[in-house]
């Protein structure tokens, strides 16, 4: 073996580990609850320190409309970047969240089944 990796790391963008974990957490929350609105996903995932006071189960109010809008935008960006990181990694470009022209649409129920299905089976078996 020569020790050469089949894929090279892309140094075009700096990608921080903590950011990737946030993106992944948003993808997990969205896959577990596909009908949640974006601000609720962001609040559940704890995406922003500044918006942690938002309760994802509470009814939206006029007082927190600006916070919900800001969190919605952050969550949308996080889900998009998480999706592009996964798509680019599958094509051998990592780390990169550059727009991929041939990206497949996100199938949240499929992600949930693949990620949490084996765990649920283990809990159900006697």
C-alpha positions in Angstrom: 0.0 0.0 0.0 1.2 3.4 -0.9 -0.7 5.3 1.8 -2.3 7.7 -0.7 -5.9 8.5 0.1 -8.4 8.0 -2.8 -9.8 11.5 -2.2 -7.9 14.7 -1.6 -9.1 17.3 0.9 -10.3 20.5 -0.7 -8.5 23.5 0.8 -10.8 26.0 -1.0 -12.9 26.6 2.1 -12.2 26.5 5.8 -14.8 24.4 7.4 -15.0 24.3 11.2 -15.9 21.1 13.0 -18.4 22.9 15.3 -20.3 24.3 12.3 -20.5 20.9 10.7 -22.0 19.5 13.9 -24.6 22.3 13.9 -25.5 21.5 10.3 -25.7 17.8 11.1 -27.9 18.4 14.2 -30.3 20.5 12.0 -30.5 17.7 9.5 -31.2 15.2 12.2 -34.0 17.3 13.8 -35.5 18.0 10.4 -35.4 14.3 9.4 -37.1 13.3 12.7 -39.7 16.0 12.3 -40.2 16.8 8.6 -43.3 18.9 9.2 -41.6 21.3 11.6 -41.1 24.9 10.4 -37.6 26.1 9.9 -37.5 28.3 13.1 -38.8 25.3 15.1 -36.0 23.1 13.7 -33.4 25.8 14.6 -34.8 26.2 18.1 -34.9 22.5 18.7 -31.4 22.0 17.4 -30.0 24.9 19.5 -28.6 26.5 16.3 -28.2 30.0 17.7 -27.1 31.1 21.2 -29.0 34.4 20.7 -32.3 32.6 19.9 -32.3 29.9 22.6 -35.2 31.7 24.4 -37.6 30.6 21.6 -39.7 27.6 22.6 -40.3 25.4 19.5 -43.5 24.1 20.9 -45.0 27.5 21.8 -47.4 29.3 19.5 -45.7 32.1 17.4 -46.3 35.6 18.8 -45.9 39.0 17.3 -43.2 39.8 20.0 -40.9 37.1 18.7 -41.4 37.5 15.0 -38.0 39.1 14.3 -36.3 36.3 16.3 -38.3 33.6 14.4 -37.4 35.2 11.1 -33.7 35.4 11.9 -33.7 31.8 13.2 -35.6 30.7 10.1 -32.9 32.2 7.8 -30.1 30.7 9.9 -31.7 27.2 9.8 -32.4 27.4 6.1 -28.7 28.2 5.5 -27.6 25.4 7.9 -29.8 22.8 6.1 -28.6 24.0 2.7 -24.9 23.9 3.7 -25.3 20.5 5.4 -26.9 19.2 2.2 -24.1 20.6 0.0 -21.3 19.3 2.3 -22.9 15.8 2.0 -23.3 16.0 -1.7 -19.8 17.3 -2.3 -18.3 14.7 0.0 -20.1 12.0 -2.0 -18.4 13.4 -5.1 -14.9 13.4 -3.4 -14.8 17.1 -2.6 -14.5 17.6 1.2 -14.9 20.0 3.0 -16.9 22.2 0.7 -20.4 23.6 0.8 -20.2 25.0 -2.7 -23.3 24.7 -4.8 -23.5 21.3 -6.5 -25.4 21.4 -9.8 -26.3 17.7 -9.7 -27.3 17.5 -6.1 -30.2 15.2 -5.3 -33.1 16.6 -3.3 -33.1 15.8 0.4 -35.3 12.9 1.4 -35.8 13.5 5.1 -37.8 10.3 5.8 -35.0 8.3 4.2 -32.4 10.0 6.3 -34.5 9.3 9.4 -34.9 5.6 8.6 -31.2 5.1 7.8 -30.0 7.1 10.9 -32.5 6.1 13.5 -34.1 2.8 12.1 -31.4 0.5 13.6 -31.7 2.2 17.0 -35.5 1.7 17.0 -35.2 -2.0 16.0 -32.7 -2.6 18.8 -35.1 -1.0 21.4 -38.1 -3.1 20.1 -36.4 -6.4 20.2 -36.7 -8.4 23.5 
